[in-house]
Amino acid sequence: MSTVICDYVELKFNDGSMIAINCTAVENEVADNMYQRSELDYLIYNDPLAYADLVLNGNPEAYLKSVTEYKPLD
């Protein structure tokens, strides 16, 4: 089960243990621009389990580079 509370995604496991992921800290560490932050925000509110899996088991930097397109305004 997952719950989004302000800047945290909380996970409760079958054995009763819980963890909380600080979403702001994750964004500050892995997101390079507003497009990547937006992608993380989308996952947090629309698929928190996928977000938690990405943060705990995946490579968020590689994921963000593959799904976001950043075009600086020149």
KENUSE-539707 format. One line per 4 residues: number of its first residue (from 1); for each residue z, y, x of N, C-alpha, C. Coordinates in pm, 1 decimal, decimal comma. Example, Ala and Ser with C-alpha at 12.3 -4.5 7.8 and 13.67 -1.06 7.14 Angstrom:
1> 780,0 -569,0 1319,0 780,0 -450,0 1230,0 780,0 -330,0 1320,0 ~ 708,0 -225,0 1285,0 714,0 -106,0 1367,0 787,0 3,0 1290,0;
***
This chain:
1> 0,0 -117,1 84,0 0,0 0,0 0,0 0,0 123,5 88,7 ~ -76,0 225,1 49,9 -78,2 348,7 126,2 -50,9 466,4 34,8 ~ 9,2 570,5 91,6 40,1 691,9 18,4 9,7 810,4 108,3 ~ -49,1 915,8 52,3 -72,7 1038,8 126,6 31,9 1139,3 82,8;
5> 111,2 1185,8 179,1 214,0 1285,0 152,6 194,0 1398,3 251,7 ~ 151,0 1513,3 201,5 122,0 1630,9 283,7 36,8 1593,1 402,6 ~ 92,7 1595,8 520,6 16,5 1569,4 642,6 37,6 1429,4 696,7 ~ 82,6 1337,7 614,9 110,5 1201,5 659,7 44,3 1099,3 567,8;
9> -1,1 990,2 627,0 -41,5 873,5 550,7 65,8 769,7 578,1 ~ 132,3 724,9 473,1 237,0 624,5 487,3 182,9 488,6 447,1 ~ 216,5 388,2 526,1 175,4 251,2 498,0 298,9 164,9 481,8 ~ 300,0 84,8 376,7 408,5 -10,4 356,1 348,6 -150,5 364,5;
13> 398,7 -228,3 456,6 348,5 -362,7 480,2 419,4 -463,8 390,6 ~ 361,6 -582,5 378,8 417,2 -687,8 292,9 559,4 -726,0 330,5 ~ 593,8 -713,6 458,6 728,9 -749,7 501,6 831,5 -639,4 476,2 ~ 786,4 -527,6 415,3 876,8 -418,4 383,3 882,4 -308,7 488,0;
17> 824,8 -332,1 605,1 825,1 -228,6 708,3 725,9 -118,6 671,2 ~ 751,8 0,2 723,6 667,2 115,3 692,7 636,3 192,5 820,1 ~ 519,3 258,4 820,0 486,2 354,0 924,8 425,8 476,3 858,2 ~ 432,1 588,6 927,4 371,3 712,6 879,8 282,0 766,1 991,1;
21> 159,1 799,7 956,3 64,5 854,8 1052,6 59,6 1005,4 1030,1 ~ 87,3 1082,8 1133,4 81,7 1227,8 1126,7 -65,4 1269,3 1137,7 ~ -125,6 1306,6 1026,4 -268,9 1336,3 1021,8 -305,0 1461,3 1101,8 ~ -218,3 1561,6 1101,7 -244,6 1682,6 1179,2 -249,6 1651,0 1327,0;
25> -158,6 1568,5 1374,6 -158,4 1530,2 1515,9 -284,7 1452,7 1552,9 ~ -328,1 1363,5 1463,6 -451,3 1287,7 1488,7 -569,4 1382,9 1496,4 ~ -581,3 1475,8 1399,8 -691,6 1572,2 1401,6 -690,1 1654,8 1529,2 ~ -573,4 1702,2 1569,9 -564,3 1782,7 1691,4 -607,0 1704,6 1814,7;
29> -585,1 1576,3 1814,0 -616,8 1492,4 1930,1 -763,3 1450,9 1935,2 ~ -823,8 1418,3 1820,4 -957,3 1356,7 1823,5 -1070,4 1442,3 1767,8 ~ -1042,4 1541,3 1684,9 -1149,4 1619,6 1622,2 -1183,8 1740,8 1708,1 ~ -1312,5 1756,1 1737,4 -1359,1 1865,8 1822,1 -1407,1 1986,8 1742,6;
33> -1432,6 1970,3 1612,8 -1486,9 2081,3 1534,1 -1450,5 2061,2 1387,5 ~ -1486,7 2160,9 1305,9 -1449,2 2157,2 1164,5 -1518,3 2044,3 1088,4 ~ -1634,4 2000,9 1134,3 -1705,4 1892,6 1066,3 -1631,6 1759,6 1084,5 ~ -1580,9 1738,1 1202,9 -1504,2 1616,2 1228,3 -1371,5 1620,8 1153,1;
37> -1307,3 1735,9 1149,3 -1183,0 1749,9 1072,2 -1208,8 1723,2 924,0 ~ -1320,7 1772,0 875,5 -1357,2 1750,7 735,8 -1377,2 1601,9 706,1 ~ -1440,0 1530,7 797,2 -1460,9 1386,7 779,4 -1326,8 1313,6 774,8 ~ -1235,4 1350,1 863,1 -1102,7 1288,0 860,9 -1029,8 1320,8 731,0;
41> -1039,6 1445,4 686,4 -975,2 1484,5 560,7 -1031,7 1404,7 443,7 ~ -1162,5 1384,7 443,4 -1224,3 1305,5 336,9 -1163,9 1165,1 333,4 ~ -1153,5 1102,7 450,3 -1095,7 967,3 455,1 -950,4 966,7 410,4 ~ -874,9 1065,4 453,5 -732,3 1070,9 418,5 -713,6 1069,0 267,4;
45> -789,5 1150,0 196,5 -767,7 1164,3 52,6 -848,5 1067,5 -32,7 ~ -956,4 1012,0 21,0 -1041,5 923,4 -58,6 -1030,1 776,2 -21,0 ~ -990,7 748,5 101,9 -976,3 609,1 145,0 -869,7 600,9 254,5 ~ -742,6 624,0 217,1 -636,7 627,2 318,2 -621,4 496,4 395,7;
49> -654,9 383,1 333,7 -646,3 256,7 408,2 -750,7 251,7 519,8 ~ -871,6 299,4 492,0 -975,2 303,9 595,7 -935,1 400,7 706,1 ~ -873,7 513,1 668,5 -825,5 609,5 767,5 -720,2 545,5 857,5 ~ -624,1 479,7 797,4 -518,5 414,9 875,4 -575,9 308,3 967,1;
53> -669,8 228,6 916,3 -733,4 125,3 998,4 -807,6 187,9 1115,6 ~ -878,2 297,3 1090,9 -951,3 366,0 1197,9 -855,7 416,0 1305,7 ~ -746,6 477,9 1264,2 -651,2 533,6 1360,3 -578,2 423,2 1436,9 ~ -537,6 318,1 1367,5 -457,2 214,2 1431,3 -539,5 110,2 1507,4;
57> -659,5 79,8 1459,0 -736,2 -31,1 1517,6 -873,6 7,0 1569,9 ~ -920,0 124,9 1536,8 -1056,4 162,0 1571,2 -1063,5 262,3 1684,4 ~ -1177,8 324,1 1693,7 -1201,5 427,5 1793,1 -1242,6 553,0 1716,9 ~ -1145,9 638,0 1678,9 -1177,7 753,8 1595,7 -1278,9 849,2 1659,5;
61> -1273,0 866,2 1790,8 -1366,4 956,5 1857,2 -1509,9 907,2 1841,4 ~ -1533,0 779,5 1864,5 -1667,6 722,7 1850,9 -1713,1 729,8 1705,1 ~ -1624,0 700,6 1613,0 -1657,3 707,3 1471,1 -1701,5 848,8 1433,6 ~ -1623,5 948,8 1473,6 -1655,8 1087,1 1437,9 -1788,4 1131,9 1498,5;
65> -1815,9 1089,4 1619,9 -1943,2 1126,6 1682,6 -2060,9 1063,5 1611,2 ~ -2039,8 946,3 1552,3 -2150,7 878,9 1484,9 -2174,3 928,0 1342,0 ~ -2073,5 981,9 1275,6 -2088,8 1019,7 1135,0 -2100,8 1169,6 1110,0 ~ -2074,0 1251,1 1210,3 -2082,1 1395,7 1189,3 -2195,1 1453,8 1273,4;
69> -2257,1 1554,7 1216,2 -2362,9 1626,1 1286,0 -2314,8 1769,4 1305,5 ~ -2310,9 1811,9 1430,4 -2259,9 1944,2 1463,0 -2374,0 2027,8 1519,0 ~ -2405,2 2135,1 1449,5 -2510,1 2225,5 1495,8 -2448,1 2363,9 1509,8 ~ -2424,5 2408,6 1633,5 -2365,0 2540,9 1651,9 -2460,2 2650,3 1602,7;
73> -2402,5 2755,3 1548,8 -2481,5 2868,3 1502,4 -2511,3 2959,4 1620,7 ~ -2635,6 2959,2 1662,2 -2676,2 3045,0 1775,6 -2760,6 3159,9 1729,7;
***
